[in-house]
């Protein structure tokens, strides 16, 4: 650190501030110090720094998977807010299993993060107890709850799916199947979407036929296999809702392989607005979720809380938007 201070002509305290709180340093000075750090190969001892400040400058983030763009965008949004404030994100996956999430949270808490971001609302009692005792900001992301562990950022998955299914009914569809993510038992977002689908049918006087619903793996292959299972029953089906776009795209490609016209014979809709959904042929109708905004709002809640400025609301509804394209 002394070499950096000597090269730049600033004090040791200024170098330390650039390392720990870069947003509090004027840009010309910050850039000069960062250039000197890079040229000297200096690696700050953040462990020692955290012992002095009682802050680790780490934010833990537990996600179900890293394979899908929804998660990537949420993490990127949080990082956009937190990194300029000197925080780094630690990432781990739970594989959609609350017990695995419990183990990850326990491991993270041993590293004394300043805050934790969780995806979803389904947690074990021990996870809730550990987080409650930790005394740090906790933000749940992806769905809404009036009783969050601490703070929550999301939207109503149930209402979004209900509105999308209602739009499909308004387009003249009556025999609407549903491909449900097979992790729904541990994923309240998938359950809420399925319940929204059923609510739309009931509200319009259409019987909910459980034989038109099947659980499939979260993959393109899952969508194709699930579609095949529904068609093999020989029951009337003129539309298909899917709990996410990956499953929907798999089903769409399978319909095309079978020579079944979309949307003339079978309409289809997904959920999440995956980047491929607007580019496939025909473009997929779906629900757009402000994924980056969710991450940014989670970061903002953490930033404000750690700065001693409690947010005006601990429940943030980011909303959603139907994307009615050409598959119904």
BANULO-43999 format. One record per residue (C-alpha): residue number from 1; x, y, z. Coordinates in steps of 0.05 Angstrom, whole numbers. Last residue first. Layout:
N
{i: NUM c1: X c2: Y c3: Z}
...
***
This chain:
328
{i: 328 c1: -1038 c2: -350 c3: -603}
{i: 327 c1: -965 c2: -365 c3: -620}
{i: 326 c1: -956 c2: -298 c3: -655}
{i: 325 c1: -937 c2: -247 c3: -602}
{i: 324 c1: -975 c2: -227 c3: -539}
{i: 323 c1: -921 c2: -204 c3: -490}
{i: 322 c1: -956 c2: -194 c3: -424}
{i: 321 c1: -920 c2: -146 c3: -377}
{i: 320 c1: -898 c2: -155 c3: -304}
{i: 319 c1: -896 c2: -117 c3: -239}
{i: 318 c1: -836 c2: -94 c3: -198}
{i: 317 c1: -871 c2: -102 c3: -130}
{i: 316 c1: -824 c2: -81 c3: -74}
{i: 315 c1: -839 c2: -103 c3: -2}
{i: 314 c1: -793 c2: -74 c3: 51}
{i: 313 c1: -823 c2: -5 c3: 42}
{i: 312 c1: -794 c2: 63 c3: 61}
{i: 311 c1: -724 c2: 34 c3: 59}
{i: 310 c1: -683 c2: 37 c3: 124}
{i: 309 c1: -626 c2: 88 c3: 117}
{i: 308 c1: -570 c2: 62 c3: 162}
{i: 307 c1: -522 c2: 55 c3: 103}
{i: 306 c1: -528 c2: -21 c3: 109}
{i: 305 c1: -604 c2: -15 c3: 99}
{i: 304 c1: -598 c2: 32 c3: 39}
{i: 303 c1: -547 c2: -12 c3: 3}
{i: 302 c1: -586 c2: -76 c3: 17}
{i: 301 c1: -652 c2: -46 c3: -8}
{i: 300 c1: -616 c2: -18 c3: -70}
{i: 299 c1: -584 c2: -84 c3: -86}
{i: 298 c1: -651 c2: -120 c3: -84}
{i: 297 c1: -680 c2: -64 c3: -127}
{i: 296 c1: -624 c2: -73 c3: -177}
{i: 295 c1: -635 c2: -148 c3: -180}
{i: 294 c1: -709 c2: -141 c3: -191}
{i: 293 c1: -697 c2: -87 c3: -243}
{i: 292 c1: -651 c2: -133 c3: -282}
{i: 291 c1: -706 c2: -186 c3: -284}
{i: 290 c1: -763 c2: -141 c3: -305}
{i: 289 c1: -808 c2: -201 c3: -322}
{i: 288 c1: -839 c2: -208 c3: -390}
{i: 287 c1: -896 c2: -258 c3: -395}
{i: 286 c1: -902 c2: -300 c3: -458}
{i: 285 c1: -925 c2: -305 c3: -530}
{i: 284 c1: -871 c2: -339 c3: -572}
{i: 283 c1: -848 c2: -311 c3: -638}
{i: 282 c1: -869 c2: -357 c3: -696}
{i: 281 c1: -814 c2: -372 c3: -712}
{i: 280 c1: -764 c2: -362 c3: -656}
{i: 279 c1: -732 c2: -294 c3: -644}
{i: 278 c1: -778 c2: -263 c3: -591}
{i: 277 c1: -774 c2: -325 c3: -547}
{i: 276 c1: -699 c2: -335 c3: -555}
{i: 275 c1: -682 c2: -280 c3: -504}
{i: 274 c1: -727 c2: -315 c3: -452}
{i: 273 c1: -791 c2: -277 c3: -438}
{i: 272 c1: -804 c2: -307 c3: -368}
{i: 271 c1: -867 c2: -348 c3: -383}
{i: 270 c1: -890 c2: -390 c3: -442}
{i: 269 c1: -950 c2: -391 c3: -488}
{i: 268 c1: -976 c2: -440 c3: -541}
{i: 267 c1: -1034 c2: -444 c3: -590}
{i: 266 c1: -1051 c2: -511 c3: -622}
{i: 265 c1: -1084 c2: -519 c3: -690}
{i: 264 c1: -1078 c2: -450 c3: -721}
{i: 263 c1: -1025 c2: -425 c3: -672}
{i: 262 c1: -980 c2: -461 c3: -689}
{i: 261 c1: -993 c2: -515 c3: -742}
{i: 260 c1: -978 c2: -587 c3: -724}
{i: 259 c1: -925 c2: -616 c3: -771}
{i: 258 c1: -898 c2: -664 c3: -718}
{i: 257 c1: -830 c2: -630 c3: -719}
{i: 256 c1: -865 c2: -563 c3: -713}
{i: 255 c1: -904 c2: -586 c3: -652}
{i: 254 c1: -838 c2: -612 c3: -622}
{i: 253 c1: -805 c2: -544 c3: -634}
{i: 252 c1: -862 c2: -509 c3: -598}
{i: 251 c1: -860 c2: -559 c3: -539}
{i: 250 c1: -785 c2: -546 c3: -529}
{i: 249 c1: -798 c2: -471 c3: -535}
{i: 248 c1: -852 c2: -476 c3: -482}
{i: 247 c1: -807 c2: -515 c3: -433}
{i: 246 c1: -752 c2: -463 c3: -440}
{i: 245 c1: -804 c2: -406 c3: -437}
{i: 244 c1: -830 c2: -423 c3: -368}
{i: 243 c1: -890 c2: -453 c3: -333}
{i: 242 c1: -921 c2: -473 c3: -399}
{i: 241 c1: -991 c2: -459 c3: -426}
{i: 240 c1: -1017 c2: -502 c3: -484}
{i: 239 c1: -1075 c2: -491 c3: -531}
{i: 238 c1: -1124 c2: -529 c3: -574}
{i: 237 c1: -1127 c2: -596 c3: -538}
{i: 236 c1: -1180 c2: -649 c3: -548}
{i: 235 c1: -1160 c2: -715 c3: -515}
{i: 234 c1: -1121 c2: -768 c3: -553}
{i: 233 c1: -1080 c2: -785 c3: -492}
{i: 232 c1: -1017 c2: -788 c3: -535}
{i: 231 c1: -1022 c2: -712 c3: -547}
{i: 230 c1: -1011 c2: -698 c3: -474}
{i: 229 c1: -952 c2: -744 c3: -467}
{i: 228 c1: -920 c2: -717 c3: -531}
{i: 227 c1: -926 c2: -646 c3: -505}
{i: 226 c1: -891 c2: -667 c3: -441}
{i: 225 c1: -834 c2: -700 c3: -479}
{i: 224 c1: -822 c2: -638 c3: -523}
{i: 223 c1: -825 c2: -590 c3: -464}
{i: 222 c1: -779 c2: -633 c3: -422}
{i: 221 c1: -729 c2: -638 c3: -479}
{i: 220 c1: -725 c2: -562 c3: -481}
{i: 219 c1: -709 c2: -565 c3: -407}
{i: 218 c1: -739 c2: -557 c3: -337}
{i: 217 c1: -763 c2: -628 c3: -329}
{i: 216 c1: -836 c2: -643 c3: -340}
{i: 215 c1: -900 c2: -647 c3: -299}
{i: 214 c1: -965 c2: -660 c3: -336}
{i: 213 c1: -1031 c2: -623 c3: -340}
{i: 212 c1: -1087 c2: -639 c3: -390}
{i: 211 c1: -1109 c2: -699 c3: -348}
{i: 210 c1: -1121 c2: -650 c3: -290}
{i: 209 c1: -1181 c2: -623 c3: -328}
{i: 208 c1: -1200 c2: -556 c3: -299}
{i: 207 c1: -1270 c2: -542 c3: -324}
{i: 206 c1: -1281 c2: -477 c3: -361}
{i: 205 c1: -1329 c2: -427 c3: -330}
{i: 204 c1: -1288 c2: -365 c3: -346}
{i: 203 c1: -1266 c2: -354 c3: -274}
{i: 202 c1: -1250 c2: -428 c3: -267}
{i: 201 c1: -1204 c2: -427 c3: -327}
{i: 200 c1: -1168 c2: -364 c3: -303}
{i: 199 c1: -1160 c2: -392 c3: -233}
{i: 198 c1: -1130 c2: -457 c3: -259}
{i: 197 c1: -1076 c2: -419 c3: -298}
{i: 196 c1: -1062 c2: -375 c3: -237}
{i: 195 c1: -1055 c2: -437 c3: -194}
{i: 194 c1: -1003 c2: -464 c3: -243}
{i: 193 c1: -965 c2: -398 c3: -240}
{i: 192 c1: -967 c2: -398 c3: -164}
{i: 191 c1: -940 c2: -469 c3: -161}
{i: 190 c1: -883 c2: -452 c3: -208}
{i: 189 c1: -864 c2: -391 c3: -166}
{i: 188 c1: -872 c2: -432 c3: -102}
{i: 187 c1: -816 c2: -477 c3: -122}
{i: 186 c1: -803 c2: -540 c3: -80}
{i: 185 c1: -864 c2: -579 c3: -103}
{i: 184 c1: -857 c2: -543 c3: -169}
{i: 183 c1: -792 c2: -578 c3: -187}
{i: 182 c1: -826 c2: -617 c3: -242}
{i: 181 c1: -840 c2: -553 c3: -281}
{i: 180 c1: -912 c2: -556 c3: -304}
{i: 179 c1: -935 c2: -564 c3: -375}
{i: 178 c1: -1008 c2: -541 c3: -379}
{i: 177 c1: -1064 c2: -558 c3: -427}
{i: 176 c1: -1118 c2: -512 c3: -453}
{i: 175 c1: -1181 c2: -540 c3: -485}
{i: 174 c1: -1222 c2: -475 c3: -491}
{i: 173 c1: -1184 c2: -428 c3: -537}
{i: 172 c1: -1221 c2: -371 c3: -570}
{i: 171 c1: -1171 c2: -314 c3: -566}
{i: 170 c1: -1205 c2: -291 c3: -502}
{i: 169 c1: -1185 c2: -358 c3: -472}
{i: 168 c1: -1112 c2: -344 c3: -490}
{i: 167 c1: -1118 c2: -275 c3: -459}
{i: 166 c1: -1146 c2: -307 c3: -396}
{i: 165 c1: -1087 c2: -354 c3: -394}
{i: 164 c1: -1039 c2: -295 c3: -397}
{i: 163 c1: -1077 c2: -256 c3: -343}
{i: 162 c1: -1079 c2: -316 c3: -296}
{i: 161 c1: -1005 c2: -330 c3: -308}
{i: 160 c1: -987 c2: -259 c3: -288}
{i: 159 c1: -1035 c2: -260 c3: -229}
{i: 158 c1: -1005 c2: -323 c3: -200}
{i: 157 c1: -933 c2: -301 c3: -211}
{i: 156 c1: -948 c2: -238 c3: -171}
{i: 155 c1: -885 c2: -195 c3: -173}
{i: 154 c1: -817 c2: -192 c3: -139}
{i: 153 c1: -773 c2: -159 c3: -88}
{i: 152 c1: -775 c2: -180 c3: -15}
{i: 151 c1: -747 c2: -155 c3: 51}
{i: 150 c1: -736 c2: -188 c3: 120}
{i: 149 c1: -758 c2: -260 c3: 124}
{i: 148 c1: -817 c2: -239 c3: 82}
{i: 147 c1: -889 c2: -238 c3: 109}
{i: 146 c1: -932 c2: -202 c3: 58}
{i: 145 c1: -899 c2: -244 c3: 4}
{i: 144 c1: -884 c2: -230 c3: -69}
{i: 143 c1: -844 c2: -273 c3: -116}
{i: 142 c1: -776 c2: -271 c3: -150}
{i: 141 c1: -727 c2: -244 c3: -99}
{i: 140 c1: -719 c2: -253 c3: -24}
{i: 139 c1: -675 c2: -199 c3: 8}
{i: 138 c1: -640 c2: -209 c3: 75}
{i: 137 c1: -605 c2: -152 c3: 112}
{i: 136 c1: -561 c2: -177 c3: 170}
{i: 135 c1: -578 c2: -195 c3: 242}
{i: 134 c1: -556 c2: -267 c3: 235}
{i: 133 c1: -609 c2: -293 c3: 283}
{i: 132 c1: -666 c2: -285 c3: 233}
{i: 131 c1: -623 c2: -315 c3: 178}
{i: 130 c1: -607 c2: -376 c3: 219}
{i: 129 c1: -680 c2: -385 c3: 240}
{i: 128 c1: -706 c2: -378 c3: 169}
{i: 127 c1: -656 c2: -429 c3: 144}
{i: 126 c1: -674 c2: -476 c3: 202}
{i: 125 c1: -748 c2: -472 c3: 185}
{i: 124 c1: -732 c2: -493 c3: 114}
{i: 123 c1: -741 c2: -444 c3: 57}
{i: 122 c1: -791 c2: -432 c3: 0}
{i: 121 c1: -796 c2: -358 c3: -15}
{i: 120 c1: -757 c2: -351 c3: -79}
{i: 119 c1: -686 c2: -332 c3: -97}
{i: 118 c1: -645 c2: -311 c3: -36}
{i: 117 c1: -601 c2: -249 c3: -29}
{i: 116 c1: -558 c2: -245 c3: 34}
{i: 115 c1: -525 c2: -186 c3: 69}
{i: 114 c1: -459 c2: -164 c3: 102}
{i: 113 c1: -430 c2: -233 c3: 94}
{i: 112 c1: -398 c2: -265 c3: 155}
{i: 111 c1: -360 c2: -323 c3: 125}
{i: 110 c1: -395 c2: -372 c3: 172}
{i: 109 c1: -460 c2: -343 c3: 146}
{i: 108 c1: -443 c2: -369 c3: 76}
{i: 107 c1: -434 c2: -441 c3: 99}
{i: 106 c1: -500 c2: -441 c3: 137}
{i: 105 c1: -536 c2: -408 c3: 77}
{i: 104 c1: -508 c2: -462 c3: 31}
{i: 103 c1: -530 c2: -519 c3: 77}
{i: 102 c1: -600 c2: -490 c3: 82}
{i: 101 c1: -604 c2: -480 c3: 7}
{i: 100 c1: -588 c2: -554 c3: -2}
{i: 99 c1: -647 c2: -571 c3: 44}
{i: 98 c1: -692 c2: -522 c3: 6}
{i: 97 c1: -677 c2: -559 c3: -60}
{i: 96 c1: -684 c2: -521 c3: -127}
{i: 95 c1: -611 c2: -540 c3: -144}
{i: 94 c1: -588 c2: -497 c3: -85}
{i: 93 c1: -534 c2: -457 c3: -122}
{i: 92 c1: -479 c2: -411 c3: -96}
{i: 91 c1: -456 c2: -340 c3: -111}
{i: 90 c1: -412 c2: -292 c3: -72}
{i: 89 c1: -423 c2: -219 c3: -93}
{i: 88 c1: -372 c2: -165 c3: -80}
{i: 87 c1: -386 c2: -98 c3: -47}
{i: 86 c1: -348 c2: -33 c3: -56}
{i: 85 c1: -406 c2: 13 c3: -68}
{i: 84 c1: -394 c2: 10 c3: -143}
{i: 83 c1: -402 c2: -66 c3: -136}
{i: 82 c1: -470 c2: -62 c3: -102}
{i: 81 c1: -516 c2: -30 c3: -154}
{i: 80 c1: -492 c2: -63 c3: -218}
{i: 79 c1: -481 c2: -128 c3: -178}
{i: 78 c1: -555 c2: -132 c3: -159}
{i: 77 c1: -575 c2: -124 c3: -232}
{i: 76 c1: -524 c2: -176 c3: -255}
{i: 75 c1: -550 c2: -226 c3: -204}
{i: 74 c1: -622 c2: -216 c3: -227}
{i: 73 c1: -600 c2: -220 c3: -300}
{i: 72 c1: -562 c2: -285 c3: -290}
{i: 71 c1: -619 c2: -317 c3: -252}
{i: 70 c1: -670 c2: -302 c3: -307}
{i: 69 c1: -620 c2: -322 c3: -360}
{i: 68 c1: -619 c2: -395 c3: -340}
{i: 67 c1: -564 c2: -445 c3: -325}
{i: 66 c1: -540 c2: -415 c3: -259}
{i: 65 c1: -589 c2: -455 c3: -216}
{i: 64 c1: -631 c2: -449 c3: -153}
{i: 63 c1: -598 c2: -384 c3: -131}
{i: 62 c1: -564 c2: -364 c3: -65}
{i: 61 c1: -530 c2: -295 c3: -65}
{i: 60 c1: -482 c2: -275 c3: -10}
{i: 59 c1: -461 c2: -202 c3: -5}
{i: 58 c1: -389 c2: -189 c3: 16}
{i: 57 c1: -360 c2: -123 c3: 39}
{i: 56 c1: -336 c2: -161 c3: 101}
{i: 55 c1: -355 c2: -105 c3: 149}
{i: 54 c1: -331 c2: -101 c3: 221}
{i: 53 c1: -287 c2: -42 c3: 197}
{i: 52 c1: -222 c2: -66 c3: 228}
{i: 51 c1: -234 c2: -140 c3: 217}
{i: 50 c1: -260 c2: -126 c3: 147}
{i: 49 c1: -195 c2: -91 c3: 129}
{i: 48 c1: -154 c2: -150 c3: 153}
{i: 47 c1: -195 c2: -197 c3: 111}
{i: 46 c1: -192 c2: -148 c3: 52}
{i: 45 c1: -117 c2: -153 c3: 47}
{i: 44 c1: -109 c2: -112 c3: -16}
{i: 43 c1: -71 c2: -144 c3: -74}
{i: 42 c1: -15 c2: -98 c3: -101}
{i: 41 c1: 8 c2: -118 c3: -170}
{i: 40 c1: 47 c2: -53 c3: -175}
{i: 39 c1: 17 c2: -32 c3: -242}
{i: 38 c1: -54 c2: -52 c3: -222}
{i: 37 c1: -52 c2: -15 c3: -156}
{i: 36 c1: -22 c2: 45 c3: -190}
{i: 35 c1: -79 c2: 46 c3: -241}
{i: 34 c1: -130 c2: 40 c3: -185}
{i: 33 c1: -98 c2: 99 c3: -149}
{i: 32 c1: -100 c2: 144 c3: -210}
{i: 31 c1: -171 c2: 123 c3: -227}
{i: 30 c1: -195 c2: 138 c3: -156}
{i: 29 c1: -160 c2: 205 c3: -155}
{i: 28 c1: -192 c2: 227 c3: -221}
{i: 27 c1: -260 c2: 198 c3: -200}
{i: 26 c1: -266 c2: 233 c3: -133}
{i: 25 c1: -268 c2: 182 c3: -76}
{i: 24 c1: -331 c2: 161 c3: -39}
{i: 23 c1: -354 c2: 111 c3: -91}
{i: 22 c1: -288 c2: 74 c3: -82}
{i: 21 c1: -306 c2: 54 c3: -11}
{i: 20 c1: -259 c2: -2 c3: 11}
{i: 19 c1: -202 c2: -1 c3: -38}
{i: 18 c1: -206 c2: 73 c3: -57}
{i: 17 c1: -214 c2: 89 c3: 17}
{i: 16 c1: -150 c2: 51 c3: 34}
{i: 15 c1: -111 c2: 89 c3: -19}
{i: 14 c1: -139 c2: 154 c3: 10}
{i: 13 c1: -119 c2: 133 c3: 81}
{i: 12 c1: -49 c2: 117 c3: 57}
{i: 11 c1: -43 c2: 189 c3: 33}
{i: 10 c1: -37 c2: 210 c3: -40}
{i: 9 c1: 24 c2: 222 c3: -83}
{i: 8 c1: 5 c2: 169 c3: -134}
{i: 7 c1: 69 c2: 129 c3: -136}
{i: 6 c1: 83 c2: 139 c3: -61}
{i: 5 c1: 12 c2: 118 c3: -41}
{i: 4 c1: 16 c2: 56 c3: -85}
{i: 3 c1: 84 c2: 37 c3: -57}
{i: 2 c1: 58 c2: 47 c3: 15}
{i: 1 c1: 0 c2: 0 c3: 0}
***
